[in-house]
């Protein structure tokens, strides 16, 4: 049994983003491929050791302070060193600059793989200061994994390390999603109806939700927004000013309620308009539930999941008219929306199943482990 340590800046139950979902899927399904997973993350809740989440052991180091969205922890230094000594493989999840520092501070000499989830987009000044450390870190690891060929080809950073880059798309395990109960279905039908566009995600600056609100205003089509985050107050204020009675902010929901809304919705809309959105797990969820998809062309994995005029519509980023027209077109063409949804499900089964992702990562683990052992 190969022992793998996953390291990222945050994890369940503190946050529920796409990267956390990937770590969870890899950790839960790994045992079937001879991989035992441990997760280390930072947490404002303090130091917590050996918590069980599903089949995995999870350790948390207390966050002492944050700089440019990067948490730092003094206790994490000792904890990471101890957990790394027990692991066969260290699996880093990028970006997390504090992680790069610990890699060198703790003199890691184990086989290492980096899941490159996203370029650093917003903090350009900080990135210039950080880039020497980043380049040294990425040069030192054994393998870098991108989630789509689109992202690998469009990332300047990944182009520099193309010889060690592999492509492994994210995958979801349908069995990990709960069965819905009729009373919850009835509750949500009563609250939001049974035909609407659905957005799921953390309410961040790059999600394009202000554009979605403008499109909802222009069309009067029903929209349900699941999630919370830093932009929530501003978005709700904008919705009130526009008088958007057709837009429902429902906050962060349980997995069961999220599943109900995925089943009920007409289409999944995902208007992220900056490269900070590297993939789009929500689009995968929509495809899994046979929903037509709407996303923006930003040169990342969103257009690897959603193929224009096959699984849905791909629109110009930040363009209200383009998004409005796509929503109206799908709404007024239900047979086409149904066909796109079936195509999305077929693409999901072909490329984005969790078993496929875990199998490919397991092969990477074993390959770098054997290579390191032979040196």
C-alpha positions as CSV (number, residue, x, y, z in Angstrom):
1,X,0.0,0.0,0.0
2,X,1.5,3.3,-1.1
3,X,1.2,6.1,1.5
4,X,0.4,9.5,0.0
5,X,0.3,12.8,1.9
6,X,-1.9,15.5,0.3
7,X,-1.0,19.1,1.3
8,X,-3.1,22.1,0.5
9,X,-3.9,25.4,2.3
10,X,-7.5,24.4,3.2
11,X,-9.8,21.4,3.3
12,X,-13.2,20.1,4.5
13,X,-15.1,21.1,6.6
14,X,-13.6,24.7,6.5
15,X,-14.1,25.1,2.7
16,X,-15.8,23.2,0.0
17,X,-14.2,24.2,-3.3
18,X,-13.2,22.3,-6.4
19,X,-9.6,21.5,-5.2
20,X,-11.0,20.1,-1.9
21,X,-13.4,18.0,-3.9
22,X,-10.5,16.6,-6.0
23,X,-8.4,15.8,-2.9
24,X,-11.5,14.1,-1.4
25,X,-12.2,12.0,-4.5
26,X,-8.5,10.9,-4.8
27,X,-8.3,10.0,-1.1
28,X,-11.6,8.1,-0.9
29,X,-11.1,6.0,-4.0
30,X,-7.4,5.5,-3.7
31,X,-7.6,2.3,-1.5
32,X,-9.0,0.4,-4.5
33,X,-5.7,1.1,-6.2
34,X,-3.4,0.4,-3.3
35,X,-3.1,4.0,-2.2
36,X,-3.6,5.1,1.4
37,X,-4.2,8.9,1.8
38,X,-3.5,11.4,4.5
39,X,-4.4,15.1,4.1
40,X,-2.7,18.1,5.8
41,X,-4.2,21.6,5.6
42,X,-4.2,24.8,7.6
43,X,-7.3,25.9,9.6
44,X,-8.4,28.8,11.7
45,X,-10.0,26.3,14.0
46,X,-6.5,25.4,15.3
47,X,-4.3,22.3,15.5
48,X,-6.4,19.1,15.0
49,X,-4.8,15.7,14.6
50,X,-5.9,12.6,13.0
51,X,-9.5,13.5,12.2
52,X,-11.4,10.9,10.1
53,X,-13.2,12.1,7.0
54,X,-14.5,9.1,5.1
55,X,-11.6,6.7,4.7
56,X,-8.8,9.3,5.1
57,X,-6.9,10.8,8.0
58,X,-6.9,14.6,8.1
59,X,-4.5,16.8,10.1
60,X,-4.9,20.6,10.5
61,X,-2.3,23.1,11.5
62,X,-3.4,26.4,13.1
63,X,-3.4,29.4,10.8
64,X,-1.4,32.2,12.4
65,X,-1.8,34.9,9.7
66,X,-2.5,35.4,6.0
67,X,-0.7,37.3,3.3
68,X,-2.3,37.8,-0.1
69,X,-4.8,34.9,0.5
70,X,-2.0,32.6,1.6
71,X,-2.3,31.3,5.1
72,X,0.9,30.7,7.2
73,X,1.3,28.4,10.2
74,X,4.2,27.9,12.6
75,X,2.9,24.6,13.9
76,X,2.6,23.3,10.4
77,X,6.4,23.1,10.0
78,X,6.8,20.3,12.5
79,X,3.6,18.6,11.5
80,X,4.4,18.6,7.8
81,X,7.9,17.2,8.5
82,X,6.5,14.4,10.6
83,X,3.8,13.4,8.2
84,X,6.1,13.6,5.2
85,X,8.5,11.2,6.9
86,X,5.7,8.6,7.1
87,X,4.7,9.0,3.5
88,X,6.0,7.4,0.3
89,X,4.7,10.2,-1.9
90,X,4.1,13.9,-1.2
91,X,1.2,15.2,-3.3
92,X,1.3,19.0,-3.4
93,X,-1.7,21.1,-4.5
94,X,-0.7,24.3,-6.2
95,X,-0.9,27.3,-5.7
96,X,0.1,27.6,-2.1
97,X,3.4,29.6,-1.7
98,X,3.8,28.6,2.0
99,X,3.9,24.9,0.8
100,X,6.8,25.7,-1.5
101,X,8.7,27.2,1.4
102,X,8.1,24.1,3.6
103,X,9.3,21.8,0.8
104,X,12.7,23.3,1.0
105,X,12.7,24.1,4.8
106,X,11.9,20.5,5.6
107,X,14.4,19.2,3.0
108,X,11.9,16.9,1.3
109,X,13.6,14.1,-0.6
110,X,10.6,11.9,-1.3
111,X,8.9,11.4,-4.7
112,X,6.8,14.4,-5.3
113,X,3.8,15.3,-7.5
114,X,2.1,18.7,-7.9
115,X,-1.5,19.1,-9.0
116,X,-1.3,22.5,-10.8
117,X,-4.8,23.7,-10.2
118,X,-4.4,27.3,-11.3
119,X,-2.0,30.1,-12.3
120,X,-1.7,33.0,-9.9
121,X,-3.7,35.6,-11.7
122,X,-4.8,38.5,-9.4
123,X,-1.7,39.1,-7.2
124,X,0.6,40.2,-9.9
125,X,3.1,42.2,-7.7
126,X,3.2,39.3,-5.2
127,X,3.7,36.9,-8.0
128,X,6.8,38.7,-9.2
129,X,8.3,38.4,-5.7
130,X,7.2,34.8,-5.4
131,X,8.2,33.5,-8.9
132,X,11.9,32.7,-8.1
133,X,10.7,30.4,-5.3
134,X,7.9,29.0,-7.5
135,X,10.3,28.2,-10.3
136,X,12.8,26.5,-8.0
137,X,9.9,24.5,-6.4
138,X,8.4,23.3,-9.7
139,X,11.9,22.5,-11.0
140,X,12.5,20.3,-8.0
141,X,9.3,18.1,-8.1
142,X,9.1,14.9,-10.1
143,X,5.8,15.4,-11.9
144,X,3.4,18.3,-12.5
145,X,-0.2,17.4,-13.4
146,X,-2.7,19.7,-15.2
147,X,-6.4,19.0,-15.3
148,X,-6.8,19.8,-19.0
149,X,-4.8,20.1,-22.2
150,X,-6.3,23.6,-22.6
151,X,-4.8,24.8,-19.4
152,X,-1.4,23.2,-20.0
153,X,-1.2,24.9,-23.4
154,X,-2.3,28.3,-22.3
155,X,-0.3,28.6,-19.0
156,X,3.1,30.3,-19.4
157,X,4.3,28.6,-16.2
158,X,3.4,25.1,-17.4
159,X,4.9,25.7,-20.8
160,X,8.3,26.2,-19.0
161,X,8.0,22.8,-17.4
162,X,6.2,21.0,-20.3
163,X,8.6,18.0,-20.2
164,X,7.4,17.0,-16.7
165,X,3.7,17.9,-17.2
166,X,1.0,15.2,-17.5
167,X,-2.7,15.7,-18.1
168,X,-5.2,14.0,-15.8
169,X,-8.7,15.5,-15.9
170,X,-10.6,15.8,-12.6
171,X,-13.3,13.1,-12.0
172,X,-16.4,12.7,-9.9
173,X,-17.8,9.6,-8.3
174,X,-21.5,9.6,-8.8
175,X,-21.9,7.2,-5.9
176,X,-20.6,9.8,-3.5
177,X,-23.6,12.0,-4.1
178,X,-26.6,11.4,-1.8
179,X,-30.0,10.0,-2.8
180,X,-32.6,12.7,-2.7
181,X,-35.8,12.5,-0.6
182,X,-39.1,13.5,-2.0
183,X,-39.8,16.0,0.8
184,X,-36.6,17.9,-0.1
185,X,-37.6,17.9,-3.8
186,X,-41.0,19.2,-2.9
187,X,-39.5,21.9,-0.7
188,X,-37.2,23.2,-3.4
189,X,-39.9,23.0,-6.1
190,X,-42.1,25.2,-3.9
191,X,-39.3,27.6,-3.2
192,X,-37.6,28.0,-6.6
193,X,-39.7,26.1,-9.1
194,X,-38.6,23.2,-11.4
195,X,-37.1,25.0,-14.4
196,X,-34.2,27.4,-13.8
197,X,-30.6,28.1,-14.5
198,X,-28.3,26.9,-11.7
199,X,-24.9,28.3,-10.6
200,X,-22.9,26.5,-7.9
201,X,-19.6,27.8,-6.4
202,X,-17.9,30.1,-4.0
203,X,-18.9,33.7,-4.7
204,X,-15.5,35.1,-5.8
205,X,-14.4,37.9,-8.1
206,X,-13.6,35.7,-11.1
207,X,-16.9,33.9,-11.2
208,X,-18.6,36.5,-13.4
209,X,-21.7,36.6,-11.3
210,X,-22.2,40.3,-11.8
211,X,-22.5,39.5,-15.5
212,X,-25.0,36.8,-14.7
213,X,-27.1,39.2,-12.7
214,X,-27.2,41.6,-15.7
215,X,-28.2,38.8,-18.0
216,X,-30.9,37.7,-15.6
217,X,-32.2,41.3,-15.6
218,X,-32.2,41.4,-19.4
219,X,-34.0,38.1,-19.8
220,X,-36.2,37.7,-16.6
221,X,-35.2,34.0,-16.7
222,X,-35.1,32.3,-13.3
223,X,-31.6,31.8,-11.8
224,X,-30.6,29.9,-8.6
225,X,-27.2,30.7,-7.0
226,X,-25.7,28.2,-4.5
227,X,-22.8,29.3,-2.5
228,X,-21.3,32.1,-0.3
229,X,-18.1,34.0,-0.3
230,X,-16.4,37.4,-0.4
231,X,-18.6,38.9,-3.2
232,X,-21.9,37.8,-1.6
233,X,-22.9,41.2,-0.1
234,X,-22.1,43.2,-3.2
235,X,-24.0,40.7,-5.4
236,X,-27.1,40.7,-3.2
237,X,-27.0,44.6,-3.2
238,X,-26.8,44.6,-7.0
239,X,-29.7,42.1,-7.2
240,X,-31.8,44.3,-5.0
241,X,-31.0,47.4,-7.0
242,X,-32.0,45.6,-10.2
243,X,-35.2,44.3,-8.6
244,X,-34.3,40.7,-9.5
245,X,-37.2,38.7,-8.1
246,X,-36.2,35.9,-10.6
247,X,-32.8,35.4,-8.9
248,X,-32.6,33.2,-5.7
249,X,-29.5,33.3,-3.5
250,X,-29.8,30.1,-1.4
251,X,-26.4,30.2,0.3
252,X,-24.2,27.2,1.0
253,X,-26.3,24.0,1.1
254,X,-26.0,20.4,2.2
255,X,-24.9,17.9,-0.4
256,X,-28.5,16.5,-0.5
257,X,-30.0,19.9,-1.2
258,X,-27.4,20.7,-3.8
259,X,-28.1,17.4,-5.5
260,X,-31.9,18.1,-5.5
261,X,-31.2,21.4,-7.3
262,X,-28.9,19.7,-9.8
263,X,-31.7,17.3,-10.6
264,X,-34.3,20.0,-10.8
265,X,-32.5,22.6,-12.8
266,X,-32.9,23.2,-16.6
267,X,-29.3,24.1,-17.3
268,X,-26.0,24.8,-15.4
269,X,-24.6,28.3,-16.1
270,X,-21.0,29.0,-15.2
271,X,-20.0,32.5,-16.2
272,X,-16.4,32.6,-14.8
273,X,-14.5,35.1,-16.8
274,X,-10.9,35.0,-15.6
275,X,-8.2,32.4,-15.7
276,X,-8.4,32.0,-12.0
277,X,-11.2,29.5,-12.9
278,X,-8.9,26.7,-14.1
279,X,-11.5,23.9,-14.5
280,X,-15.0,24.2,-13.1
281,X,-16.2,21.2,-11.0
282,X,-19.7,22.6,-11.2
283,X,-19.7,22.0,-15.0
284,X,-18.7,18.3,-14.3
285,X,-21.6,18.0,-11.9
286,X,-24.0,19.5,-14.5
287,X,-22.7,17.0,-17.1
288,X,-23.1,14.1,-14.6
289,X,-26.8,15.1,-14.1
290,X,-27.4,15.4,-17.9
291,X,-27.7,19.2,-18.0
292,X,-26.9,21.5,-20.8
293,X,-24.0,23.8,-20.0
294,X,-23.1,27.5,-20.5
295,X,-19.6,28.7,-19.8
296,X,-17.1,31.3,-21.1
297,X,-14.0,30.8,-23.3
298,X,-11.1,31.7,-21.0
299,X,-8.6,29.2,-22.3
300,X,-8.9,26.8,-19.3
301,X,-10.5,23.5,-18.5
302,X,-14.1,25.0,-18.7
303,X,-13.9,24.6,-22.5
304,X,-12.5,21.1,-22.1
305,X,-15.6,20.0,-20.2
306,X,-18.1,22.1,-22.2
307,X,-17.7,21.8,-26.0
308,X,-19.5,24.6,-27.8
309,X,-22.7,23.4,-29.7
310,X,-22.1,19.8,-28.4
311,X,-22.6,19.8,-24.7
312,X,-23.8,23.4,-24.4
313,X,-22.8,26.9,-25.4
314,X,-19.5,28.7,-24.8
315,X,-19.7,32.5,-24.8
316,X,-17.4,35.5,-24.7
317,X,-16.2,36.2,-21.1
318,X,-17.6,39.3,-19.4
319,X,-20.1,39.9,-22.3
320,X,-23.7,40.4,-20.9
321,X,-25.3,40.2,-24.4
322,X,-23.5,37.0,-25.2
323,X,-24.5,35.3,-22.0
324,X,-28.1,36.7,-22.3
325,X,-28.4,35.3,-25.9
326,X,-27.1,31.9,-24.8
327,X,-29.6,31.6,-21.9
328,X,-32.5,32.7,-24.1
329,X,-31.5,30.3,-26.9
330,X,-31.4,27.3,-24.6
331,X,-34.5,28.3,-22.8
332,X,-36.4,28.5,-26.1
333,X,-35.0,25.3,-27.5
334,X,-35.8,22.6,-24.9
335,X,-35.1,19.7,-27.3
336,X,-31.6,21.0,-28.0
337,X,-31.0,21.6,-24.3
338,X,-31.9,18.0,-23.7
339,X,-29.6,16.8,-26.5
340,X,-26.7,18.9,-25.1
341,X,-27.4,17.4,-21.7
342,X,-27.2,13.8,-23.0
343,X,-24.0,14.7,-24.9
344,X,-22.6,16.2,-21.7
345,X,-23.3,13.0,-19.8
346,X,-21.6,10.9,-22.5
347,X,-18.5,13.1,-22.3
348,X,-18.6,12.8,-18.5
349,X,-18.6,9.0,-18.7
350,X,-15.8,9.0,-21.3
351,X,-13.4,11.4,-19.6
352,X,-14.4,12.5,-16.1
353,X,-15.2,9.5,-14.0
354,X,-13.4,9.5,-10.6
355,X,-12.1,5.9,-11.2
356,X,-10.3,7.1,-14.3
357,X,-8.7,10.0,-12.4
358,X,-7.6,7.9,-9.5
359,X,-6.2,5.1,-11.7
360,X,-4.1,7.7,-13.7
361,X,-2.8,9.3,-10.5
362,X,-2.0,5.9,-9.1
363,X,0.1,5.1,-12.1
364,X,1.9,8.4,-11.7
365,X,2.6,7.7,-8.0
366,X,4.1,4.3,-8.8
367,X,6.1,5.6,-11.7
368,X,7.8,8.3,-9.7
369,X,8.2,6.0,-6.7
370,X,10.0,3.3,-8.7
371,X,12.1,6.0,-10.4
372,X,13.2,7.5,-7.1
373,X,13.9,4.1,-5.6
374,X,16.2,3.1,-8.5
375,X,18.4,6.2,-8.1
